[in-house]
Amino acid sequence: MDPSTAALATTIGARVRQERQTRRWTLDQLAAAAGVSRRMVVNVEQGAANPSVGTLLRISDAFGIGLPTLVEPPEPKSLNVTRRGDGAALCRGEGGGLGILVAGTEPPNVVELWDWTLGPGDRHMSEAHTRGTKELLHVHQGKVTLEVGGQAATLDAGDAASFSGEVAHSYANPGRRPARFSLAVFEPGVGTTTHPGNGHG
């Protein structure tokens, strides 16, 4: 892991351990609630793993706190600013792509704002999210092929789409140049149910 990825993994690990200990959960209890292996929980808490967004979402949903809170604990302020380069880089593509969580709100109705870059040929697959999840995508540069529940559309710079996050979906760059887009994810009722969600991004 590069230094910035390692630092983020350490931060997330400390936050997961803090949330688990606050609830007096064992490693096995968290693993069962999140639907991940005990080994994965151990690796995440030790900062030894670079977990997928899906894994982090399962853990944050098990806690009922939402992904933004897991990545960066909320501060008691009316205004929270994320400076350029300070967002949490949670997804990396083989073609140089990068998914950065730049802002988010607290539960129960969590909104995430992502800054995505997809390198040529990059494709990011996402599992179905929790019930009621909605996503908005706006392309700033290049082309993005969006697939949602068996339907596909290729968006050019300036194009936007809204879609349900309740079904499996993916974002891909079919072009020869990098593509960049903003993604907003709305996940309602985080922490109001007793079962974890399914993955995200």
N, C-alpha and C positions, 0 to 999 in steps of 0.2 A: 504494500500500500504506500502511496506517496504521502508526504507529511500532512497535507490538508485532509486527505481521506482518513488517515490514522487519527488525527485530532478529532474529527467528527465522530469516528467510531468510538473513541474514548468518552466523548461527551454523551453520546447516546447510551453507551453502556452504563455510565454512572446514573443517568436518568432512569433507565429501566430498573437498575438495582434499587434506587431510592423508592420508586413507585411500588416495587414488589415488597420491599421491607416495610413500607408504610402500611401496606395491607396485611402484613404478616403472612404472605404467601410463601410456600416453598417453591423451589425451582420447578418441581413436578407439577404443582398447582398452576403456575403460570403457563407452563408448556401445554397442559391440558386445556386451559381456558383459551389460549391463543391458537391451538391446533398446530403447534410446531414441536420439534423434538427437544428434549431436555438439553442435549448437546448444543443445539442452536442457541437456546437461552443462555447457557453458560458462555458460549463464544461471544454472544452479543454483549453480555454484562462485562466480560473481560476486555472488550474492545478488540478482540482477536479476529472478528468476522467483519466482512463488508456486506451486511445483509441486504437482500432485495427490498424494494419498496413494499412488495406484497407481505414479506415477513414483518417489516416494521409496522405495517398497517394492522396486521393480525394482533401484534403485541399491544399497540396503542388502543385498538378497539377492545381488547380484553380488559385493559385498564379503564376504558371509557373516557379517555382523555383526548383522542384525536392526534393525528400525525404531527401537526405543527407544535403542539405542546410537548410531544416526546422529543422532537428534534431540538427545540429551544424553549426552555421554560418561560411561560408568560411573565411579563413584568407589569406591575401595577401602574400603568401609565395610560393616558388617553391616546397617545401617539407613540407608535413603535416604528422606527425607521430601520430598514435593512440597506446598508450602503453597498454599492457595486463591489462584487467580489466576496461579500459576506454571507450570501445565501448558502443553504445546506445542499451540497451536490450529492444527490441520492441515487442518480442513475447515470451509468456510463455506457456508451455504445462502442462497438468494435471499430466503427468508422470515424470515431472522434466525437460522437454525440455526447451531450451532457444535459441532464434534467436537474434543474436547481429549484428547490423550494424557497421562494424569496419572501413570502409573507403568508400568514395564516391567522385564523381566529380561534378563540377558545370554544369548547363545547358549551351547550349541546349541539348547536347548529354550526358545524365547522366549514369554513371556506378556506381553500388552499389556492395560492397563486404561484404558478410555475413559469419559469423561463426555460424553454427547451431549445436545444440545438441538435439536429440530426445530421450526421455526416453522410456523404453519398453511400447509399445502400443500407444505412442504419434502419432498424425496425425495433420498436419497443412494444412488447406484448403486455397486456394488462388483463388480469382476471376480472371477473364480475365483482363489483363492489357491493356494499351494503344497500339494502332496499331504500329507494328514494334518492340515490346519488345522481346528480346531474353534472354535466361537464360542458364548458364553453371553450372553443379553440379558435384562435385568431392567428393567421399566418402573416409574418412580417417579411420573410425573405424565402425565396426558393419555392419548392412544391412539397406538399405533404399529402400522402395518401392515407385517409382515415377509413378504417374498417370497423363497423359496429354491428354485432349480431348478424353477420353474413351480408350486410350492405357495405358498399365501398364508394368513396368519392375522393377525387384528387382536387386539392385546393391549391390555388395560386396565391402569391403575395397579395394581401388585402382581403382575401376571402375568409369567411368565418363559418363556424358550424356549432350547433348545440345538439347534444345527444344524451341518452341515458347511460349512466355508468353501471347500471344493474346487469348488463350483459358483457361478455368478453369483448375486448376491443384492442385496436393497435394503431400506432402511428408509424409511418414509414416515409423515407425520403427516396423517391424514385429517380431523382435527378443526379447530375454529376457535380453539383455544387452544394455546399451546406444549406440546410433549411433551418429557419428559426421561427418559433411560434410561442405565443403565450397560451397558457392553459389555466382555467379556473375550475376548481372542483368543489361542489357543494355536497356535503354529507350531513343530512339532518339526523337529529336525535342521538348523537354520539353519547354513550354512557347511560342511555335511558332503557336499554335492553340488557339482558343477562348473557347473550351469546355474542361471540366475536364476529367481526366481519371477514371478508374474503381476500383482500388484496387491492392494490391501488395504483393509480398513476396515469 
